[in-house]
């Protein structure tokens, strides 16, 4: 098959932000035990919840609530990796929340926002203790951490933020900022607020993803 004749050229564009930005709203630490509160937040903004069937929606809520068992463990990891940066919020996304089948879930992706300037990622290297895995809806073994600084996200302070793990992601802070409101589910700390005009930047992420797929198909 000649993919060159079937795939249009995609313009991945450049992110457009005017810093400083208001990124966070109220703290929502107490919501994990209240399925109705979680559901109400998902209804307002989560793009996956909007397209999920009833069974998938219930599974998503159950997996969000399961962080009540591992939040303390995640907090210890944050203090170990960045002892001088106080956490602002941490959240989940990826296959643990949105994978349809258990076989789709290979780890738990946790994004972490800390005070100050920071960027660090640890992928598939943290093993969740067995006593905690037993309490999860899916006994996932690995945890991946993606740590960002609040100053880099809200003030636009530059930092080396390229991730090289399988696929290469550049401008990771801006990439995360562009999808945070619609994709991320906060499990501790402050929730994300909607940034005016951020739909343009979200489409940049989609465009870059399509461009990456196109390049692999044309090899």
Order of alpha helices (4+ residues) and beta strands (2+ residues): beta-alpha-alpha-alpha-alpha-beta-alpha-beta-beta-alpha-beta-alpha-beta-beta-alpha-beta-alpha
